[in-house]
């Protein structure tokens, strides 16, 4: 093992492996939500890009964020609506 690494009091690979074995599996809902993130971000990117290119669409989206998300096939949760609002206000 590298002496510089030992001097920083970092755990060894064996210690890390032991700690990782003790980590419990995440809840299934967390895993499912994480899998959906790339598609959700792409859909938000699409809405934002169209809103930047089309002022009328932007006004429509800002007037009803929930409906804009439904039109993309997304259920408008409070977090998703807030994320879209923040992206449009940037």
GROMACS elastic network, one bead per residue, 0.5 to 0.9 nm:
[ bonds ]
;  ai    aj funct       b0    kb
    1     4     6  0.87671   500
    1     5     6  0.75073   500
    1     6     6  0.76763   500
    1    12     6  0.85413   500
    2     5     6  0.54507   500
    2     6     6  0.67392   500
    3     6     6  0.50833   500
    3     7     6  0.63403   500
    4     7     6  0.52211   500
    4     8     6  0.68417   500
    5     8     6  0.55079   500
    5     9     6  0.71612   500
    5    10     6  0.65169   500
    5    11     6  0.88554   500
    5    12     6  0.88264   500
    6     9     6  0.55089   500
    6    10     6  0.64080   500
    6    11     6  0.81583   500
    6    12     6  0.82298   500
    7    10     6  0.78061   500
    8    11     6  0.89963   500
    9    12     6  0.89068   500
   11    14     6  0.79029   500
   11    15     6  0.56820   500
   11    16     6  0.62591   500
   12    15     6  0.51036   500
   12    16     6  0.62283   500
   12    17     6  0.85634   500
   13    16     6  0.50330   500
   13    17     6  0.60491   500
   13    18     6  0.85651   500
   14    17     6  0.50398   500
   14    18     6  0.61990   500
   14    19     6  0.86552   500
   15    18     6  0.50837   500
   15    19     6  0.62400   500
   15    20     6  0.86414   500
   16    19     6  0.50606   500
   16    20     6  0.61087   500
   16    21     6  0.86332   500
   17    20     6  0.50809   500
   17    21     6  0.62552   500
   17    22     6  0.88479   500
   18    21     6  0.52288   500
   18    22     6  0.66913   500
   19    22     6  0.52278   500
   19    23     6  0.67410   500
   20    23     6  0.52216   500
   20    24     6  0.86138   500
   21    24     6  0.79639   500
   23    26     6  0.87821   500
   25    28     6  0.85141   500
   26    29     6  0.83027   500
   26    30     6  0.65843   500
   26    31     6  0.69666   500
   27    30     6  0.54393   500
   27    31     6  0.67342   500
   27    32     6  0.89527   500
   28    31     6  0.51139   500
   28    32     6  0.61832   500
   28    33     6  0.85717   500
   29    32     6  0.50839   500
   29    33     6  0.60337   500
   29    34     6  0.85183   500
   30    33     6  0.51152   500
   30    34     6  0.61069   500
   30    35     6  0.86498   500
   31    34     6  0.51479   500
   31    35     6  0.63181   500
   31    36     6  0.88834   500
   32    35     6  0.51574   500
   32    36     6  0.65295   500
   33    36     6  0.51982   500
   33    37     6  0.65559   500
   34    37     6  0.53316   500
   34    38     6  0.81164   500
   35    38     6  0.70282   500
   35    39     6  0.82616   500
   36    39     6  0.56373   500
   36    40     6  0.61649   500
   36    41     6  0.86881   500
   37    40     6  0.50643   500
   37    41     6  0.60175   500
   37    42     6  0.85308   500
   38    41     6  0.51873   500
   38    42     6  0.61951   500
   38    43     6  0.86987   500
   39    42     6  0.50559   500
   39    43     6  0.62223   500
   39    44     6  0.86813   500
   40    43     6  0.51076   500
   40    44     6  0.62415   500
   40    45     6  0.85371   500
   40    74     6  0.81200   500
   40    80     6  0.87910   500
   41    44     6  0.50614   500
   41    45     6  0.60149   500
   41    46     6  0.85629   500
   42    46     6  0.61874   500
   42    47     6  0.87474   500
   43    46     6  0.50433   500
   43    47     6  0.63493   500
   43    48     6  0.86512   500
   43    69     6  0.85258   500
   43    72     6  0.69131   500
   43    74     6  0.88012   500
   44    47     6  0.51256   500
   44    48     6  0.60958   500
   44    49     6  0.84653   500
   44    69     6  0.83248   500
   44    72     6  0.88996   500
   44    80     6  0.89913   500
   44    83     6  0.84011   500
   44    84     6  0.64688   500
   44    87     6  0.81857   500
   45    48     6  0.51456   500
   45    49     6  0.59621   500
   45    50     6  0.85464   500
   45    87     6  0.86548   500
   46    49     6  0.51227   500
   46    50     6  0.61553   500
   46    51     6  0.84603   500
   47    50     6  0.52772   500
   47    51     6  0.60595   500
   47    52     6  0.86168   500
   47    58     6  0.87006   500
   47    61     6  0.83018   500
   47    68     6  0.78348   500
   47    69     6  0.84549   500
   47    72     6  0.84508   500
   47    84     6  0.84202   500
   47    88     6  0.89881   500
   48    52     6  0.60814   500
   48    53     6  0.86211   500
   48    58     6  0.81642   500
   48    84     6  0.78860   500
   48    87     6  0.69986   500
   48    88     6  0.62550   500
   49    52     6  0.51259   500
   49    53     6  0.62937   500
   49    54     6  0.86432   500
   50    53     6  0.50898   500
   50    54     6  0.59261   500
   50    55     6  0.87395   500
   50    57     6  0.71348   500
   50    58     6  0.75220   500
   51    54     6  0.52317   500
   51    55     6  0.63151   500
   51    56     6  0.79163   500
   51    57     6  0.55460   500
   51    59     6  0.79962   500
   51    60     6  0.88692   500
   51    61     6  0.75186   500
   51    88     6  0.78585   500
   52    55     6  0.68527   500
   52    57     6  0.86151   500
   52    58     6  0.69015   500
   52    88     6  0.83994   500
   53    57     6  0.84306   500
   53    58     6  0.83402   500
   54    57     6  0.53294   500
   54    58     6  0.62209   500
   54    59     6  0.88435   500
   55    59     6  0.62844   500
   55    60     6  0.86417   500
   56    59     6  0.52108   500
   56    60     6  0.62801   500
   56    61     6  0.87031   500
   57    61     6  0.60885   500
   57    62     6  0.85064   500
   58    61     6  0.51191   500
   58    62     6  0.60450   500
   58    63     6  0.83887   500
   58    88     6  0.84017   500
   59    62     6  0.51073   500
   59    63     6  0.59456   500
   59    64     6  0.87116   500
   60    63     6  0.50629   500
   60    64     6  0.64675   500
   60    65     6  0.82456   500
   60    68     6  0.81188   500
   61    64     6  0.52826   500
   61    65     6  0.52175   500
   61    66     6  0.83205   500
   61    67     6  0.76351   500
   61    68     6  0.55976   500
   61    69     6  0.87752   500
   62    65     6  0.56532   500
   62    68     6  0.86130   500
   62    85     6  0.76239   500
   62    88     6  0.80565   500
   64    67     6  0.54705   500
   64    68     6  0.64684   500
   64    69     6  0.89291   500
   65    68     6  0.50922   500
   65    69     6  0.63737   500
   65    70     6  0.87312   500
   65    76     6  0.80793   500
   65    81     6  0.63464   500
   65    84     6  0.74725   500
   65    85     6  0.74356   500
   66    69     6  0.52318   500
   66    70     6  0.62722   500
   66    71     6  0.87037   500
   66    74     6  0.88870   500
   66    75     6  0.79301   500
   66    76     6  0.52418   500
   66    77     6  0.82997   500
   66    80     6  0.89468   500
   66    81     6  0.65284   500
   67    71     6  0.60786   500
   67    72     6  0.86777   500
   67    76     6  0.78685   500
   68    71     6  0.51547   500
   68    72     6  0.66572   500
   68    74     6  0.87986   500
   68    76     6  0.87398   500
   69    72     6  0.51352   500
   69    73     6  0.65278   500
   69    74     6  0.52317   500
   69    75     6  0.67154   500
   69    76     6  0.58716   500
   69    80     6  0.84031   500
   69    81     6  0.78377   500
   69    84     6  0.86779   500
   70    75     6  0.58278   500
   70    76     6  0.66199   500
   71    74     6  0.73496   500
   72    75     6  0.89013   500
   74    77     6  0.85544   500
   74    80     6  0.88613   500
   75    80     6  0.84920   500
   76    79     6  0.80765   500
   76    80     6  0.60140   500
   76    81     6  0.59512   500
   77    80     6  0.51992   500
   77    81     6  0.61698   500
   77    82     6  0.85590   500
   78    81     6  0.51840   500
   78    82     6  0.61089   500
   78    83     6  0.85959   500
   79    82     6  0.50883   500
   79    83     6  0.61207   500
   79    84     6  0.86819   500
   80    83     6  0.50134   500
   80    84     6  0.62331   500
   80    85     6  0.85643   500
   81    84     6  0.51894   500
   81    85     6  0.61129   500
   81    86     6  0.85872   500
   82    85     6  0.50425   500
   82    86     6  0.60791   500
   82    87     6  0.85715   500
   83    86     6  0.51671   500
   83    87     6  0.61964   500
   83    88     6  0.86924   500
   84    87     6  0.50860   500
   84    88     6  0.61990   500
   84    89     6  0.86130   500
   85    88     6  0.52018   500
   85    89     6  0.61674   500
   85    90     6  0.88244   500
   86    89     6  0.51456   500
   86    90     6  0.63958   500
   87    90     6  0.54850   500
